[in-house]
Amino acid sequence: MCKAALLCVCLLVLSSTASSLTNLDYSLGKSKYGSSSIVDYQSFHGSRSAMLSVLKGGTTVRAYIYMDEPIPLRDLDTLNMWINPQNGDGYFQLQLFLDGDADGKYGSKNPEDVSLRSSKSSWSGMSAGEWNELDGFDLIYTKDKDASFGSRSLDECRSLLTKSNLVKLYITFYKDQNKSVNETRVLLDFITIADELISFEPLEKEKIKKATKSISQGGTITYTITYGNNLQEPTDLVVREQYDRRTIFLEASPPPDPGTNNVWTFPRLGPGEHGQIVIKMSASKPNYKASIAGEAEGTGYSAASAKLSSSLAGYTIANGVTLSSDRFNLTASARTVVKSREGLEMLLQGGGAGASRSWMKLDYSPTKISALWDLTGKSSAVSAKVDGREISFSSKWHAAVLWENRVRDLLWDESYWDSSHLNLSFSSQISKNSASTESVSDFSGFHEQALRWTAAASTSYLAGNFSLQRRMGERMESHGGSGEKEGLGCLCEGE
């Protein structure tokens, strides 16, 4: 039962983005003769309250309230708390610490920062064992270290200190001055400062939305949503998730509303009641497969290029949640970084002017890439009519074949250029743990090749008329060790 009338609910209509259900934090003081703790056997709001006591030989015990973000004093329209005297006739006092230079903190040596201290007030007129409202606007305040400020109401202080912001509040309880009283004890609950409150509930300061910080491609993200009712009466609460389109719902506890995977309804959620929802989501992972083949034969200018890659770029998954009732609407969000993934790369390209024949076949999956390419080209001047004009082409042949296993740091890179004739037959298959390649060519021109494989590398340059045959093969164990290897062969003839 409450001695005083209930204070007005400060969250009548609240719509905002918040990291937690309250932007206040607290700590409870302790000393040799003073103690404080959270108890769950008596409360004004929710299931818990703070018990503060001062033993014989002591003088005070204190609760410290901190603002996550400074509250402008001019916006401080509510400063309430509820106390329940348990033993003795003690005193209480409020101390407001104001930031005056906008640095976000209070400094006792800073002349622009202000400390307002209320007069000591006895709770002897309150009924022991009952909840009583303490309204900070009913108290008279003085300014520390400034006697000229005089004694003023909190409304007067607000009108004079218009540039000051509240950063912390001390609530001090003094022991009963009657020496025969061995312990002065009081319960404290439901501290309301502007539109924020502390009621000592276990989930009150948890972030509304928490998520796994980073995952690998296709990994699982765990979202934890904390919800609660900071009103003084039951409310119907709806929690609604906004999933990123690149995620897949796996499971949730508790399960979502029937027919949905992102909505939870909590009818008649009690005052101070809190809970959590844990959701498992999977980041989508590309799983494409493709097979491409083509051929061309004729005389003229031709060029072809093909590139395949199983590497995946990193990205960020954004997820939002809304907590709504007929009295408030809160939103929060969380982000998860999906790390990039190195994979397999394959590049084939070539072209020139003259008679040519080309056949190419490519197969792709996220774990394996294979390529077959036969190219025959003989350089000669050619011409073609474009918009009624005859255009001549005279271009020697070039070709490049490149593959790279970025997981294992393996590389095959060969190129031909300025070739009057070029016959190339190339085949390769690469996966995470294996690579096999064979290249057979006959050309007149220039050639360069770079190879990199486990613990070795080579580079070669050729100019002239050559016939080449090169082969490489390697199979690695899944843990990264080297397995079977095939050597490199080269048959060269020419000038």
C-alpha positions as MATLAB code, in Angstrom:
seq = 'MCKAALLCVCLLVLSSTASSLTNLDYSLGKSKYGSSSIVDYQSFHGSRSAMLSVLKGGTTVRAYIYMDEPIPLRDLDTLNMWINPQNGDGYFQLQLFLDGDADGKYGSKNPEDVSLRSSKSSWSGMSAGEWNELDGFDLIYTKDKDASFGSRSLDECRSLLTKSNLVKLYITFYKDQNKSVNETRVLLDFITIADELISFEPLEKEKIKKATKSISQGGTITYTITYGNNLQEPTDLVVREQYDRRTIFLEASPPPDPGTNNVWTFPRLGPGEHGQIVIKMSASKPNYKASIAGEAEGTGYSAASAKLSSSLAGYTIANGVTLSSDRFNLTASARTVVKSREGLEMLLQGGGAGASRSWMKLDYSPTKISALWDLTGKSSAVSAKVDGREISFSSKWHAAVLWENRVRDLLWDESYWDSSHLNLSFSSQISKNSASTESVSDFSGFHEQALRWTAAASTSYLAGNFSLQRRMGERMESHGGSGEKEGLGCLCEGE';
ca = [
       0.000    0.000    0.000;
       1.265    3.516   -0.816;
       1.123    6.459    1.558;
       1.268    9.100   -1.179;
      -0.604    9.323   -4.440;
       1.047    7.589   -7.365;
       3.373    9.781   -9.360;
       2.400   10.549  -12.935;
       3.698    8.058  -15.478;
       6.533    9.697  -17.373;
       6.411    7.371  -20.385;
       2.999    8.345  -21.690;
       4.127    8.602  -25.280;
       7.730    7.683  -25.934;
       9.236    7.029  -29.344;
      12.976    6.867  -29.612;
      16.078    4.935  -30.540;
      17.663    3.479  -27.422;
      20.556    1.179  -26.627;
      18.905   -0.116  -23.439;
      15.555    0.188  -21.693;
      16.946    2.978  -19.518;
      19.740    5.500  -19.968;
      20.442    5.554  -16.247;
      22.948    3.456  -14.350;
      23.534    3.022  -10.649;
      25.864    1.778   -7.947;
      25.196    1.273   -4.239;
      27.630    2.471   -1.608;
      29.105    0.315    1.153;
      31.307    1.055    4.156;
      32.283   -0.382    7.519;
      29.004    0.785    9.072;
      26.875    1.092    5.938;
      25.607   -1.564    3.568;
      23.367   -1.828    0.521;
      22.037   -4.645   -1.613;
      19.331   -5.584   -4.086;
      16.458   -7.532   -2.517;
      13.569   -9.374   -4.129;
      11.093   -9.742   -1.293;
       9.548   -6.263   -1.433;
       9.349   -3.717   -4.234;
       7.310   -0.825   -5.546;
       7.850   -1.605   -9.230;
       8.749   -4.970  -10.659;
      10.274   -7.624   -8.418;
      13.299   -5.943   -6.824;
      14.316   -2.888   -4.830;
      17.471   -1.555   -3.141;
      17.934   -1.997    0.599;
      20.217    0.585    2.274;
      21.136    0.521    5.956;
      23.409    2.346    8.394;
      24.614    0.589   11.556;
      25.353    2.109   14.926;
      28.696    3.894   14.658;
      28.041    4.987   11.076;
      26.427    8.096    9.641;
      25.411    7.624    5.990;
      24.843    5.228    3.124;
      24.372    6.329   -0.480;
      22.939    5.341   -3.859;
      24.704    6.736   -6.937;
      22.721    7.357  -10.131;
      24.549    8.137  -13.383;
      23.238    9.418  -16.716;
      24.467    7.658  -19.856;
      23.825   10.958  -21.613;
      23.659   14.296  -19.750;
      20.111   15.545  -19.182;
      19.623   19.322  -19.702;
      18.466   20.810  -16.416;
      15.828   22.793  -18.264;
      14.287   19.463  -19.413;
      14.288   17.981  -15.920;
      10.538   17.990  -15.373;
      10.488   14.846  -13.203;
      12.688   13.841  -10.257;
      10.871   11.191   -8.237;
      11.649    8.112   -6.206;
       9.825    5.847   -3.803;
      11.136    4.968   -0.354;
       9.899    2.505    2.211;
      11.233    3.103    5.757;
      12.007   -0.178    7.488;
      13.626    0.800   10.766;
      14.464    4.085   12.503;
      13.622    7.671   11.649;
      16.403    8.665    9.277;
      17.036   11.536    6.898;
      17.507   11.756    3.167;
      19.271   14.279    0.945;
      19.654   14.703   -2.822;
      22.752   16.068   -4.528;
      22.644   16.991   -8.234;
      25.908   17.281  -10.151;
      25.673   19.568  -13.165;
      28.010   19.910  -16.129;
      28.225   23.581  -17.100;
      30.926   23.561  -19.802;
      29.451   20.778  -21.984;
      32.349   18.364  -21.489;
      29.963   15.662  -20.284;
      31.257   15.454  -16.708;
      31.269   17.285  -13.385;
      34.479   18.709  -11.951;
      34.539   20.119   -8.431;
      37.302   22.576   -9.414;
      35.546   23.748  -12.543;
      33.750   27.070  -11.838;
      31.224   26.364  -14.607;
      30.161   23.045  -13.086;
      27.622   23.150  -10.273;
      26.609   20.938   -7.357;
      23.112   21.468   -5.952;
      22.398   19.998   -2.529;
      18.931   19.657   -1.032;
      18.199   20.244    2.610;
      18.102   17.167    4.820;
      14.574   15.873    5.248;
      13.322   13.374    7.782;
      11.108   10.472    6.884;
       9.627   10.439   10.337;
       6.311   11.583    8.874;
       6.186    8.617    6.523;
       4.622    5.305    7.413;
       7.121    2.548    8.042;
       6.621   -0.534    5.898;
       4.769    1.432    3.200;
       5.919    2.979   -0.067;
       6.074    6.772    0.005;
       6.753    9.140   -2.862;
       9.731   11.475   -2.615;
       9.464   14.301   -5.141;
      12.681   16.217   -5.719;
      10.684   19.285   -6.745;
       9.312   19.547   -3.182;
      12.792   20.135   -1.764;
      14.869   23.283   -1.349;
      18.416   23.428   -2.765;
      21.610   25.345   -2.150;
      24.633   25.692   -4.384;
      27.869   24.257   -3.039;
      30.641   26.835   -2.520;
      28.304   29.728   -3.366;
      26.440   31.171   -0.393;
      25.148   34.047   -2.545;
      23.025   31.598   -4.536;
      20.725   31.269   -1.554;
      18.081   28.598   -1.001;
      15.912   27.895   -4.021;
      13.365   25.473   -5.370;
      14.368   23.140   -8.171;
      12.179   25.106  -10.590;
      14.100   28.280   -9.709;
      17.402   26.467  -10.181;
      16.272   25.327  -13.626;
      15.458   28.895  -14.685;
      18.860   30.195  -13.493;
      21.114   27.374  -14.683;
      19.819   27.065  -18.220;
      23.109   25.859  -19.712;
      23.741   23.134  -17.140;
      23.227   19.413  -17.683;
      22.613   16.771  -15.021;
      25.296   14.066  -15.153;
      24.842   12.273  -11.821;
      22.662   12.186   -8.720;
      23.562   11.123   -5.195;
      20.814    9.925   -2.861;
      22.131    9.935    0.697;
      20.405    8.375    3.707;
      21.475    9.442    7.212;
      21.213    7.323   10.325;
      18.537    8.006   12.923;
      20.054   10.458   15.415;
      18.572    8.466   18.280;
      21.613    6.653   19.692;
      19.460    3.805   20.945;
      18.609    2.812   17.356;
      21.158    0.225   16.271;
      20.273    0.224   12.570;
      18.521    2.645   10.232;
      17.164    0.828    7.202;
      15.191    1.913    4.120;
      14.088    0.482    0.759;
      14.515    2.525   -2.431;
      12.798    1.893   -5.780;
      11.487    3.408   -9.040;
      13.779    6.412   -9.422;
      12.453    8.574  -12.253;
      14.607   11.312  -13.798;
      13.022   13.101  -16.757;
      11.984   10.256  -19.107;
      14.428    7.720  -17.657;
      14.167    5.422  -14.653;
      15.944    2.882  -12.493;
      13.985    0.172  -10.706;
      16.843   -2.278  -10.008;
      15.504   -5.038  -12.267;
      18.167   -7.536  -13.477;
      17.711   -6.904  -17.224;
      17.076   -3.187  -16.989;
      20.530   -2.120  -18.184;
      20.957   -4.829  -20.800;
      21.153   -3.577  -24.364;
      17.837   -3.922  -26.162;
      19.648   -5.559  -29.060;
      22.899   -7.545  -28.972;
      24.414   -9.522  -31.831;
      27.421  -11.635  -32.709;
      30.173   -9.174  -33.633;
      31.603  -11.026  -36.643;
      31.157  -14.328  -38.483;
      32.600  -16.215  -41.425;
      30.695  -16.481  -44.689;
      27.532  -18.530  -44.074;
      28.050  -18.440  -40.296;
      25.415  -18.224  -37.568;
      24.426  -14.975  -35.866;
      22.897  -14.954  -32.388;
      20.618  -12.003  -31.560;
      19.544  -11.308  -27.987;
      16.598   -8.934  -27.506;
      15.831   -7.557  -24.048;
      12.298   -6.259  -23.517;
      10.465   -4.870  -20.511;
       7.646   -2.720  -19.154;
       8.757    0.449  -17.384;
       5.205    1.662  -16.924;
       3.248    1.454  -13.673;
       0.495   -0.683  -15.108;
       0.353   -3.800  -17.316;
       0.717   -3.258  -21.061;
       0.453   -5.294  -24.236;
       3.953   -5.375  -25.692;
       4.840   -6.335  -29.261;
       8.423   -7.119  -30.302;
       9.051   -6.967  -34.042;
      12.325   -7.878  -35.750;
      13.506   -6.434  -39.085;
      15.785   -9.078  -40.595;
      18.439   -8.347  -43.170;
      17.504   -9.912  -46.516;
      20.874  -11.704  -46.548;
      20.005  -13.766  -43.477;
      17.950  -16.912  -42.964;
      15.860  -17.565  -39.838;
      16.861  -20.755  -38.005;
      15.200  -20.773  -34.571;
      14.193  -18.594  -31.629;
      13.498  -18.998  -27.927;
      10.761  -18.340  -27.034;
       9.175  -19.185  -30.410;
       7.648  -16.272  -32.369;
       3.918  -15.778  -32.811;
       2.263  -18.511  -34.911;
       2.610  -17.890  -38.630;
       5.545  -15.498  -38.201;
       9.278  -15.669  -37.622;
       9.810  -12.102  -36.447;
       6.925  -11.085  -34.131;
       6.440  -11.785  -30.406;
       3.395  -10.585  -28.463;
       3.406  -10.334  -24.657;
      -0.129   -9.515  -23.463;
      -0.532   -7.831  -20.094;
       3.189   -7.596  -19.384;
       3.421   -6.558  -15.748;
       5.089   -3.387  -14.391;
       8.835   -3.915  -14.125;
       8.609   -7.281  -15.869;
      11.498   -8.029  -18.238;
      12.541  -10.875  -20.494;
      14.799  -11.870  -23.362;
      14.415  -13.409  -26.802;
      17.307  -15.326  -28.352;
      17.277  -15.715  -32.145;
      19.563  -17.770  -34.369;
      20.075  -16.561  -37.943;
      22.320  -17.825  -40.713;
      24.089  -15.524  -43.147;
      23.273  -16.619  -46.676;
      26.172  -18.112  -48.615;
      26.370  -18.232  -52.426;
      26.145  -21.782  -53.738;
      26.029  -21.233  -57.472;
      27.076  -23.807  -60.042;
      27.614  -23.158  -63.731;
      28.905  -24.812  -66.876;
      29.740  -22.688  -69.932;
      31.016  -23.832  -73.325;
      31.563  -22.100  -76.646;
      33.571  -22.181  -79.871;
      34.348  -19.881  -82.779;
      36.200  -20.240  -86.077;
      36.885  -17.817  -88.905;
      39.047  -15.000  -90.250;
      38.990  -11.503  -88.804;
      39.661   -9.876  -85.503;
      38.570  -11.775  -82.411;
      38.918  -11.413  -78.660;
      37.683  -13.529  -75.790;
      37.805  -13.188  -72.028;
      36.436  -15.257  -69.130;
      36.870  -14.772  -65.387;
      35.587  -16.940  -62.541;
      36.044  -16.363  -58.806;
      34.919  -18.100  -55.629;
      36.316  -15.349  -53.383;
      33.658  -13.503  -51.397;
      33.817   -9.888  -50.303;
      33.022   -9.000  -46.708;
      29.927   -7.041  -45.786;
      27.898   -5.865  -42.797;
      24.524   -7.248  -41.766;
      22.188   -4.760  -40.089;
      19.306   -5.915  -37.911;
      16.689   -3.783  -36.169;
      14.011   -4.371  -33.557;
      11.000   -2.387  -32.351;
       9.363   -2.657  -28.920;
       5.914   -1.112  -29.029;
       2.833   -0.702  -26.875;
       0.102    1.900  -26.675;
       2.390    4.028  -24.462;
       5.843    3.757  -26.015;
       7.756    2.808  -29.122;
      11.464    1.949  -28.817;
      13.819    0.925  -31.610;
      17.312   -0.523  -31.475;
      19.729   -2.049  -33.960;
      22.834   -4.221  -34.103;
      25.424   -4.955  -36.759;
      27.446   -8.046  -37.583;
      30.497   -8.055  -39.836;
      30.658  -10.953  -42.292;
      34.339  -11.494  -42.980;
      35.665  -11.734  -46.516;
      36.721  -15.146  -47.810;
      39.671  -15.830  -50.048;
      38.957  -18.428  -52.699;
      39.791  -19.555  -56.216;
      40.414  -17.286  -59.209;
      40.514  -18.216  -62.904;
      41.162  -15.862  -65.854;
      41.394  -16.726  -69.561;
      41.750  -14.114  -72.274;
      43.222  -13.767  -75.751;
      42.767  -12.383  -79.225;
      44.308  -11.175  -82.472;
      43.733  -10.645  -86.172;
      43.808  -13.385  -88.772;
      42.538  -16.934  -89.136;
      41.625  -18.516  -85.819;
      39.767  -21.277  -84.079;
      38.848  -21.247  -80.392;
      37.027  -23.675  -78.113;
      36.448  -23.092  -74.406;
      34.635  -24.915  -71.599;
      34.333  -23.666  -68.008;
      32.809  -25.353  -64.946;
      32.245  -23.489  -61.708;
      31.161  -24.268  -58.147;
      32.039  -22.493  -54.866;
      34.603  -25.239  -54.139;
      36.022  -26.119  -57.556;
      36.800  -24.427  -60.893;
      37.908  -26.189  -64.070;
      38.782  -24.870  -67.534;
      39.599  -26.284  -70.982;
      40.789  -23.935  -73.730;
      42.126  -24.628  -77.212;
      43.214  -21.623  -79.267;
      44.812  -21.524  -82.713;
      45.620  -18.211  -84.329;
      47.739  -17.095  -87.297;
      48.399  -13.408  -87.701;
      47.433  -11.650  -90.949;
      45.974   -8.319  -92.004;
      42.193   -8.401  -92.197;
      39.527   -5.867  -93.014;
      35.864   -5.377  -92.287;
      33.153   -2.964  -93.375;
      31.616   -0.904  -90.568;
      28.871    1.600  -91.503;
      29.955    1.400  -95.123;
      33.602    2.059  -94.333;
      36.332   -0.529  -94.703;
      38.533   -0.833  -91.616;
      41.799   -2.757  -91.637;
      43.097   -4.727  -88.668;
      46.653   -5.852  -88.209;
      47.198   -7.291  -84.767;
      49.413  -10.128  -83.618;
      48.097  -12.728  -81.205;
      48.094  -12.615  -77.446;
      46.762  -14.893  -74.712;
      46.860  -15.116  -70.943;
      45.890  -17.889  -68.574;
      45.886  -17.334  -64.826;
      44.609  -19.223  -61.844;
      45.205  -18.615  -58.177;
      44.303  -20.539  -55.048;
      44.340  -17.752  -52.476;
      43.609  -20.170  -49.654;
      46.811  -22.163  -50.296;
      48.828  -19.386  -51.963;
      49.225  -21.291  -55.260;
      49.577  -19.525  -58.605;
      49.846  -20.314  -62.314;
      50.275  -17.288  -64.571;
      51.400  -17.461  -68.189;
      51.019  -14.995  -71.028;
      51.833  -14.804  -74.765;
      52.067  -11.644  -76.820;
      53.246  -10.271  -80.145;
      52.872  -13.772  -81.626;
      52.691  -14.234  -85.390;
      51.231  -17.658  -84.719;
      49.937  -19.203  -81.511;
      48.657  -22.696  -80.812;
      47.625  -23.135  -77.178;
      45.951  -26.022  -75.389;
      45.250  -25.373  -71.695;
      43.488  -27.497  -69.083;
      43.195  -26.907  -65.356;
      41.192  -27.955  -62.341;
      41.602  -26.246  -58.977;
      39.924  -26.691  -55.628;
      40.685  -25.719  -52.057;
      42.995  -28.684  -51.513;
      44.219  -29.616  -54.984;
      45.430  -28.146  -58.269;
      46.338  -29.716  -61.600;
      47.260  -27.853  -64.768;
      48.734  -28.697  -68.165;
      49.668  -26.218  -70.851;
      50.897  -27.179  -74.344;
      51.805  -24.414  -76.782;
      53.590  -23.637  -80.010;
      54.238  -19.976  -80.793;
      56.439  -17.361  -82.368;
      56.714  -14.317  -80.135;
      57.097  -13.688  -76.443;
      56.170  -15.782  -73.431;
      56.313  -15.246  -69.675;
      55.334  -17.636  -66.927;
      55.206  -17.313  -63.130;
      54.493  -20.249  -60.835;
      54.059  -20.352  -57.099;
      53.377  -23.456  -55.075;
      54.166  -24.842  -51.632;
      57.539  -23.473  -50.474;
      58.719  -22.724  -54.025;
      58.332  -20.335  -56.941;
      59.675  -19.892  -60.469;
      59.599  -17.365  -63.289;
      60.618  -17.791  -66.944;
      60.852  -15.519  -69.999;
      61.082  -16.673  -73.632;
      61.354  -14.828  -76.965;
      61.430  -16.575  -80.347;
      59.938  -19.753  -81.783;
      59.143  -22.341  -79.131;
      57.177  -25.447  -78.389;
      56.338  -25.759  -74.707;
      54.733  -28.331  -72.502;
      54.278  -27.543  -68.835;
      52.483  -29.407  -66.113;
      51.882  -28.853  -62.409;
      49.904  -30.831  -59.874;
      49.571  -30.691  -56.132;
      47.250  -32.136  -53.531;
      47.210  -30.773  -49.989;
      45.933  -32.247  -46.758;
      42.909  -30.466  -45.303;
      44.976  -29.120  -42.416;
      47.329  -27.390  -44.833;
      50.219  -29.856  -45.094;
      51.663  -30.750  -48.478;
      50.716  -33.978  -50.177;
      51.586  -35.380  -53.595;
      53.354  -33.119  -56.061;
      54.018  -33.397  -59.760;
      56.997  -31.679  -61.302;
      57.292  -29.088  -64.051;
      58.293  -30.111  -67.543;
      59.424  -27.922  -70.449;
      60.214  -28.882  -74.022;
      61.741  -25.906  -75.825;
      62.968  -25.700  -79.391;
      63.599  -22.698  -81.563;
      65.858  -19.701  -81.802;
];
